[in-house]
């Protein structure tokens, strides 16, 4: 059975979906996107994802083509039309099709695309062993809070870790931690969990927010503040978070062990609490 996607008002098999070559998403990367995890066929924190989508659209001055209720209906329909209890819904809005010119065209309808893929989370063996990461300087633009389809910088940085056989590239800008190429980052030092504030240099992560909420509810010592590169390199634990990675321990960083080279005790506690949260909240009935 073909995967079913949504494009500009119609559902269709993915192989039948076509976009004009003059779409500004293709020409300029002029668009934004969202990725919504789905558990037991129920989208998780849809309102928060749509709020982040609205923020991105406002920042790039694209009018939102749908209301939140319409987005919710479309997300439910794409979930229903595709197989799998756990899915990852991707939606993208570009400025639309127009003659190639850097200035924004007038009177152009946005292009709206939506698809669903299986949601694959880390295998138990990977959770148990942890992963390797490398570092790089964060040379991306200064508007990382926009979830833009212009992801070439992230792709180049992620490819560095792929080339090194590592799971992620952790990024530093001017001596401070920002995030990873496709993840948010937490560290633990002397029993305190640290993560950078979600400013213009960091994409606000929904999974990151869940981890912060759990940490506060379960009385972890938590500080959301600027984190120096030296603090990361001297950390007892490093975690990366995203909707697909959930919470994952980094046990090797730039070829050196993190702590004792095994997932640390606070990671193990957080991972267990996250799984509990998933069962109690993410998998609730729609």
Long-range contacts (C-beta under 8 A, 24 or more apart in sequence): 1-83, 3-82, 3-115, 3-116, 3-117, 4-78, 4-81, 4-82, 4-116, 5-78, 5-113, 5-114, 5-115, 6-74, 6-77, 6-78, 6-112, 6-113, 6-114, 6-115, 7-111, 7-112, 7-113, 7-114, 8-109, 8-111, 8-112, 8-113, 9-112, 11-77, 11-78, 11-81, 14-115, 17-113, 19-111, 19-113, 20-97, 22-97, 22-98, 22-99, 22-100, 23-94, 23-96, 23-97, 23-111, 24-94, 24-95, 24-96, 24-97, 24-98, 24-105, 25-92, 25-94, 25-95, 25-111, 25-149, 26-94, 27-100, 28-102, 28-150, 29-148, 29-149, 29-150, 29-151, 29-152, 30-60, 30-94, 30-95, 30-149, 30-150, 31-60, 31-62, 31-92, 31-93, 31-94, 31-95, 31-111, 31-148, 31-149, 32-56, 32-57, 32-60, 32-62, 32-92, 32-93, 32-146, 32-147, 32-148, 32-149, 33-90, 33-91, 33-92, 33-93, 33-147, 33-148, 33-149, 34-90, 34-91, 34-147, 35-88, 35-89, 35-90, 35-243, 36-75, 36-88, 36-89, 36-90, 36-91, 36-243, 37-86, 37-87, 37-88, 37-89, 37-119, 37-243, 37-244, 37-282, 38-79, 38-86, 38-87, 38-88, 38-89, 38-116, 38-119, 39-85, 39-86, 39-119, 39-278, 39-282, 39-283, 40-85, 40-86, 40-282, 40-283, 40-284, 40-285, 41-79, 41-80, 41-85, 41-87, 41-286, 42-282, 42-283, 42-284, 42-285, 42-286, 43-72, 43-75, 43-76, 43-79, 43-89, 44-206, 44-243, 44-282, 45-206, 46-71, 46-72, 46-75, 48-206, 48-209, 49-206, 52-147, 52-204, 52-206, 53-91, 53-93, 53-147, 55-145, 55-146, 56-146, 56-147, 56-148, 57-93, 59-143, 59-145, 59-146, 60-95, 60-146, 60-148, 61-104, 62-93, 62-94, 62-95, 62-110, 63-110, 64-93, 65-93, 65-109, 65-110, 65-112, 66-112, 74-114, 75-114, 78-114, 78-115, 78-116, 79-116, 82-116, 84-116, 84-118, 84-119, 86-118, 86-119, 86-121, 87-116, 87-117, 87-118, 87-119, 88-116, 88-117, 88-118, 88-119, 88-243, 88-244, 89-114, 89-115, 89-116, 90-114, 90-115, 90-116, 90-117, 92-149, 94-149, 119-243, 119-244, 120-244, 121-244, 121-245, 121-246, 122-245, 122-246, 122-248, 126-248, 127-248, 127-249, 127-263, 127-271, 128-263, 129-251, 129-263, 130-248, 130-249, 130-250, 130-251, 130-252, 130-258, 130-262, 130-263, 131-166, 131-167, 131-168, 131-240, 131-248, 131-249, 131-250, 131-251, 131-252, 132-164, 132-165, 132-166, 132-167, 132-250, 132-251, 132-252, 132-253, 133-161, 133-166, 133-167, 133-168, 133-169, 133-170, 133-180, 133-238, 133-240, 133-250, 133-252, 133-253, 133-254, 134-160, 134-161, 134-164, 134-166, 134-168, 134-169, 134-170, 134-253, 134-254, 135-169, 135-170, 135-171, 135-172, 135-229, 135-253, 135-254, 136-160, 136-169, 136-170, 136-171, 136-172, 137-171, 137-172, 137-173, 138-171, 138-172, 138-173, 138-178, 138-201, 140-171, 142-200, 142-201, 143-200, 144-178, 144-179, 144-200, 144-201, 144-202, 144-203, 145-198, 145-199, 145-200, 145-201, 145-202, 145-203, 145-204, 147-203, 154-181, 154-182, 155-181, 157-181, 158-182, 166-252, 167-240, 167-248, 167-250, 168-240, 168-250, 170-232, 170-238, 170-240, 170-250, 170-253, 172-229, 172-232, 173-201, 175-228, 175-229, 175-230, 176-226, 176-227, 176-228, 176-229, 177-226, 177-227, 177-228, 177-229, 177-231, 177-232, 178-202, 179-203, 179-205, 180-240, 182-242, 183-240, 183-241, 183-242, 183-245, 184-208, 184-240, 184-241, 184-242, 185-232, 185-238, 185-239, 185-240, 185-241, 186-211, 186-238, 186-239, 186-240, 186-241, 187-227, 187-231, 187-232, 187-235, 187-236, 187-237, 187-238, 187-239, 188-235, 188-236, 188-237, 188-238, 188-239, 188-264, 188-266, 188-267, 189-231, 189-234, 189-235, 189-236, 190-236, 191-221, 191-266, 192-221, 192-222, 192-223, 193-220, 193-221, 193-222, 193-223, 193-266, 194-222, 194-223, 194-224, 194-225, 194-227, 194-231, 195-222, 195-223, 195-224, 195-227, 196-224, 196-225, 196-226, 196-227, 197-224, 197-225, 197-226, 205-241, 205-242, 206-243, 207-241, 207-242, 207-243, 207-245, 207-246, 207-247, 208-241, 210-274, 210-277, 211-239, 211-241, 211-247, 211-270, 211-274, 214-270, 214-273, 214-274, 214-277, 215-270, 218-269, 218-273, 220-266, 220-270, 235-259, 236-264, 237-263, 237-264, 237-266, 237-267, 239-267, 239-270, 246-271, 246-274, 246-278, 247-271, 247-274
